[in-house]
Amino acid sequence: MLESFGYLAISWLDPWLLMLTAAGTLAGIYVGAIPGLSVTMAVSILISFTFKWSVNDALALIAGVYVGGVYGGSRTAILLNIPGAPSAIATALDGYPMAKRGEAGEAVGLTTVMSVFGGFVGVAALALFAPMLSDFALMFTSRDYLLLAMIGILLVGTLSGESFAKGVFAGALGVLIGMVGLDPMTAEGRFTFDTITLMGGIPYVVAMIGFFGVAEAFVQLHQLDLPAVKQKIDRVIPRLADVRRYFRVALRASGIGTVIGALPGTGGDIAALLAYDDAKRSTKNPEVPFGEGAKEGLVAPEAANNAAVGGAFVPMLTLGIPGDAVTAVIIGALFIHGLKPGPLLLVETPHLFWFTVGNLALANVFLLIFGLTGIRIFTKIVECPKAILLPLIIILSAVGSYAIQNNPVDIYWMLLFGVFGYFLKVYGFQVGPVILGVILGPMMDANYRRAMIGARNDPATFIWDFLSHPISCVLLIAFLALLISQTPLGRLAREAWRGRRAQGRGAG
Amino acid sequence: MSSRAQRRPGELAFAVALLALSLWLFAEAYKISGFSGLSTPGIFPMLATGLMVVCSLVILLKALAMTPAGGGLRRFLTDITPLRQTVMVVLVGLYILAMPWLGFLAASGLFLFVSIQFLWRRAVWLTALVSLAGLAAIHVVFSLVFQVVLPKGTLLQGLF
């Protein structure tokens, strides 16, 4: 026990490790805030020049970048309506309306505190329940991942926007974009039109940059003549009453984030969406409606995506299975350093486990410090003339698209998605489901086919598998309830329920 | 979910275009492996495009149920694709096309200067200064810090 505590405190007591964690967290915030610079990319770059370092030094820097990067995506989501990362898509729904009201400082402050809270919950779960969580994550089968991905897309399709049909269309379009390229199972071309260019597929970051960054820049050209909203930054640190008020939402969201983060192959993006939806359903009287700047809509996704960081480390450290893209890269780093993430890691190298826990906690402390001190400078972005900001966003988008695989074709895709995204936005579609579709489409496809092959291509067996397993059954019920709630049938049921309650009151 | 009584300019045409696109993509998805099995590479693309066809039909029917926007093409050009948007799309297109010849730095500098001048309409020297500062910041972050290999121009022989 004492030995474990010693490992836990290493990065807190060593000045060099403290400095590396701080530098990583600060860099991560800015990497996460720039669309096109992903945390995965940053961590990959770090591995290339930290492989000669000691494992503690390398992990300290990487953990800092990871924690900072997940949070950083919310900055541009709030200030510009351009999420820096997919996990910040839900944050933009209420964060940007707050910035439009001049409350960017308060929004970023609240986001910082709740991200840190979520981060600590995730780390605590990693420390206390790692073996249990990994056992639970292993119970999930391919059909459960299929349902989880479908719920994720359906959620973002129904969260806001004009109609359910438009949300589902956008999600399906995203799934389709995600299908472009060679089929990973049979290497058969899908939507490649016999061109080599399309065989490698379309990176989801390019779609994200096009649909969010470029499309948003074109949309904001309509508001070029509007004066910039003066941001109130006199109150950056949230009031204690506010923190207390949103504590329940943050705690629930952190729980969701930790569990979803622990599921291999998922990540902060699904976690944030599920938490946002949970907050929307469980908050009875928000100060302002969701989608118009509700603080609960800001707290939930941010607490969840940072909690998912701790969650993602659970299967990585205990099973050797990456929880998300970043932990997949970190696994590579651990192998480079001669370590073997997996069931024996806790037995052979317990110090690494406890060092990681302590380091992630430290990164969250630095996140609080840097998150609350850089807001004044950051909010100036919103007050910068749009005539300067929008061309810069387009350049950043072009570089970000090119940087992914040094392919000029990706920049053409970026522009095409940008123009198409502009029309989608103008005609009341959301672009969030498109991005989620691109990310989750391949996962859905692979898991559907695995589940179907597992059922020997027999539809009856396939359906029975969903009904006969508890996790699948619960997820199926959740999916169907979500689907029905968006159809006329759901509306009729709600009206009948309200009518019955009114009658009951009348009788009373 | 909001409900509108009036169509936006061009909304019906856009809905028709989405339906046409969805039908074409469904046909392309069918070509992958048709209905030959339940776990073939084409099954999920067909499900996705099939869903797109159904949704775009619903979107089209809803658009038809609304009253027309009025103003025709003129209103579409002023509300949806005003000159500012059109010029910017053209400028971005030219920028992307010029990048392989001019290289990233020269093409980006030129794009920044022209687009900021077009949108901001301030003194040329001020626009040039802002463009240069923006370009320098991007160059430092991407080329120096992240060591991203940015396209070099064939026309200027790798000078930029």
Interface residues (C-beta under 8 A of the other chain):
Chain A: I34 L37 M41 A42 I45 G161 E162 S163 F164 A165 K166 V168 F169 A172 L173 V175 L176 M179 D183 M185 T186 E188 R190 F191 V214 A217 F218 L221 H222 L224 P385 K386 A387 I388 L390 P391 L392 I394 I395 L396 A398 V399 Y402 A403 N406 P408 I411 Y412 L415 G418 V419 Y422 F423 V426 Y427 G428 G441 M444 D445 Y448 R449 M452 I453 N457 P459 F462
Chain B: M1 S2 S3 R4 R8 E11 F14 L18 L25 E28 A29 I32 S33 G37 L38 S39 P41 G42 I43 F44 P45 A48 T49 L51 M52 C55 S56 V58 I59 K62 I80 P82 R84 Q85 M88 V89 V92 G93 Y95 I96 M99 P100 F104 S108 F111 L112 S115 I116 L119 W120 R121 V130 G134 L135 I138 V141 F142 F146 Q147 V148 V149 L150 P151
